[in-house]
Amino acid sequence: MLLKLQQIIVKPGQQTLLKDISWQQLENILAEMGEKRAARISYSHGWLEIMVPLTEHEKDKEYIGELVRILLDKLQIDFEPFGSTTLKNERSQQAVEPDTSFYIQNQAAVIGKNRIDLNIDPPPDLAIEIDITSRTRFENYEILGVSELWRHTQQGLEISVLQEGKYIKSQSSPNFPNIPIVELVNEYVQQCLTIGRSQAMRNFRDWVKNNL
């Protein structure tokens, strides 16, 4: 007997792993799940992981995404935000949904697009994962060619930069050279949690105004 998607229940903070899922089955599952959903997926060579993030996961995603937007606007860098859009490439049998993502150097290539197909579109220049209870799927992002990946955990921000097809850890961000990204993200995410988002973002805008 085949399971139907609505029979699979994933609680917040947990994952379900399914095997032997074909690409067409993946496409059908994504269509059935719809775009406005809490669950996120990652897929690699027949293995499908379905995850439902915790509330604090979603809040951290919004905080870090807002920090990135403030920096890009201040630096007058054109960008296209793509949130947790599905990044997929049928040829490489990979799909993943970051918590949020940005096209920066490649923003002109995706203006006006609502969906991304990495068979024809470039990958985002920055993907961000909030990793509280689940593993970040580094290999998915490596194979899909995402040049910079941020992973935020309870210990703070980690930056991984793609070099010769593999990620290496970095203390600096190629998208924001000469800016102490790790320290800034850690400081102002913590401020969001202690004094609230509104005051923390005002403080960050003041830092940006005085230092950039």
Secondary structure, 3 states (H helix, E strand, C coil): CCCCHHHCCCCCCCEEEECCCCHHHHHHHHHHHCCCCCCEEEEECCEEEEECCCHHHHHHHHHHHHHHHHHHHHCCCCCEECCCCCEEECCCCEEECCCEEEECCCHHHHCCCCCCCCCCCCCCCEEEEECCCCCCCHHHHHHHCCCEEEEEECCEEEEEEEECCEEEEECCCCCCCCCCHHHHHHHHHHHHHHCCHHHHHHHHHHHHHHHC
